[in-house]
Amino acid sequence: MTRADRFRCFLDYFLTNFPEPKTELAYNTPYELIVAVVLSAQCTDKRVNLVMPALLAQFPTAAHLGAATAAAVFPYIRSISYPNNKAKHLAGLGRMLTEEFAGEVPSQLEALQRLPGVGRKTANVVASVIYNLPAMAVDTHVFRVSRRLGLVPGTATTPLAVEKALVRHIPEGLVNKAHHWLILHGRYVCVARSPKCSICPLAASCAYFGKHFGKAVAHVPTPTG
């Protein structure tokens, strides 16, 4: 099966079964989303959603967050991974948003990446989710799933290489959706340890499944569309 075939199976299945994927982070405004995404690095969305209400009650806007110290932010995110660093990032992010962007979250990737705690992945998430731009955020799920499925070559060994390989083959209007599809598939089916190949609807077109299970491919679900 060619890479183009695999992309077709992937896109056909999710367009048919999950045409409107959404982030599992809870948010109402761009400010709330960027704070949540910064907190979500190496942490579950479930945990982030648990701490966000109290954090936002205390720091409801970028101005409130920017006026705070890292020490003031820390108690609200102590249960999040790397709370010390993230408290510093959030205080700095609030200040920069207030002082340089009038409290608004910018849409340009370059501007987003200037914000404390915002790397390329976080910038791509914000650009994709808030501004519907064709940005592919590559987290651990996207990296793992795209390589297992055979959507990207084995030589794509960095997040940036995976990002470029994916956007090269996904229609521009579907890039932001494909980001969510890959994340959700990695979170619930193509998990890091013991992937659930027996229930995977993409197994018939999956490079990993073909390599490890071979002839059993005829007995797994086939993507529709």
N, C-alpha and C positions, 0 to 999 in steps of 0.2 A: 504494500500500500504506500502510495506517495504521501509526502507531507501535505500537499494540496488536498488529497482525499481525506486526510485526518482533520484538517481544518474544516472541510465541508461537513463532515460528520459531527464535529464538535459544535459548530455554529447551527446546523440544522436541528440538532437535539435541543439545545437550550432556547433557540428562538421559538420552537414549538412548545416546549414544556415550561420554560421560565422566561417569558418575553420581557418582563419588567423587573429585573433584579434590583435589590436595594441594599445599601449598607446596613449592617446590624448594629451600628453605633446609633444611639438615640441623640437627636439634635433638632433644634428649631431654627437656628441662624448660622451663617457662615462662621461667626466667632465661636459658637458652641462646637461646631464640627472640628475646627482646627485645634481647639483645646483637646477634644476627645481623641483626635488622631495622634497628637503628640503623646498623650497618655497611653495610647494603645500599643506603642512600640514594645515588643516582647512582652505583651500582656494581653489577656483576653478581652474581647469586646464586652462580655458579660460583666467582668470586674469593673471596667471603665464605666459602664452604664450605672453600676451601683454607686460609684463615688461622685458622679457628675452632679446630681441634684443638690447636694450640700455644698459642693464647690461653687456651683453657679449661684446659689442663694447668697453666698458671701461675696462672690466676684461676678456679678451679672453682665458686666461689659468689659471691653478691653481696657477702658480707663480705670475701672476698679482693680483689675488684675495688675495693670501697670503701676499703680500706686502702692502695691503691696511688695513686701520683701519675700524672698524665697522661704524664710523661716515662717512667715505668716501663711504661705500656701501649703507648706509641708504637711501639717496635721490633716488636711482634707484629702491628701493623696497618699498617706502613709502605707496603705494596703496595696498600692500600685507598685509594679516592679521599678527599681531604680528611682525611688521617690526624691532623693536629694538632688540628683541631676535634673529630674523633670520639674521640680519646684523652681530651680534656677531658670530653666528654659521658659517656663510659663510666665514668670515675673518679667523676664526680658522680652518675651513675645508681646505681652500686654503693653509694655512701654514703647516698643517699636511700632506696634500697630497704632497706638495713640499719637505718638510724636511724628511719625513719618507717613502714615496712611489715613489720618483723620478717623481712626478707630475702625476702619473698614478692612476687610480681608481682601488683598489684591488677587487678581485672576492670573497675572503673568507668572510663569514658572520661575523666572529669574528673581522677581521680587519676593515671591513666596520663600524661595530658598535662602534669602537673606535673613529671614526671621529665626530667632533662636529655637533650636529643637526641630527645625523643619529641614529635612533633607529632601532628596529627589523623590523618594517614595511618598512622603507626606505631602509634598507639593503636588504630585500627580493625583493623589487621592482627592485633595481639595479642588483642584482644577476639574477633575472628572465629575465628582459628586455635586459640587455647587454650581459650576459653570458649564457643565456638560461638554467639556473639551475632550478631544480624542487623546487622553493621557492614560498610559498604562502603568499603574503603580505595581511594582514587583516586590511583594513581600515573600515570606518563606513558603506560603501556600502556592502562590503563582509560580514561583521559581521551581518548586518540586513538581507540581502537576503538569506544567507545560513541558517539562523535560520527560516525565514519565509517559505522557500521552504521545510524545514524539512530535509535538508542534514546533519545537525548536531543535536545532542540531546539538549533538553532544559537545561541540566546541563552544557553545554558549554557556560559559562557566561563571559569568558574573551577572548580577541583576541588570546592569545596563545592556549587556549583550542579549539577555533574554527579552528585555523590553523592546529593543530594536528588531529582534527577530519576529516577535509577535505582531507589532504594529505594521510590519512589512506585509503580512498576509491577512490581516483582519480589516475589513472595510472600515473606513474612518468613522462612519456613523455607528459602528458597533463596538468600537474600542472600549468606551467607558462601561458598556454592559459586559463585555468579555472579561474585564477586570473582576467584576463581581462574580461572574460564573466560575472563574478559576478559583477564586478565594473560597466560595461556598462549596465547590466540589472537593477542594482540599481539606476543608474543615469537617465535612461530614461523610465523605466517601473515600477519597484518595488520601487518607490520613498518613502521617509520616511513618508510623510503625504499623505493620499488618494492614495494608490497604484493603478495602472491602471489595475486592475484584469480583466476587461472586454475585454482588448486587449492582455492579457498576453498569449503567446503560451505555457507557462508552468503551467497554472492554473489547468489543469486536474491532475497533479501530485503534486500540491502544498499543503502542510499541512495547511498553513494559509487560502488559498481559501477553502479547504475542511471544515475547522472549522467554517468559517464565512458565507459561502454561500451554503455549503452542496450539495443539490440535483441539484443546477444550474450547477454543474460540467459538465453535459452532453452537455451543450450549449456553451462551450468555445472551442477554438482551441485545438487540440491534437498535441503534439510534433511529428514530423516526424522522420523517421529513424528506 
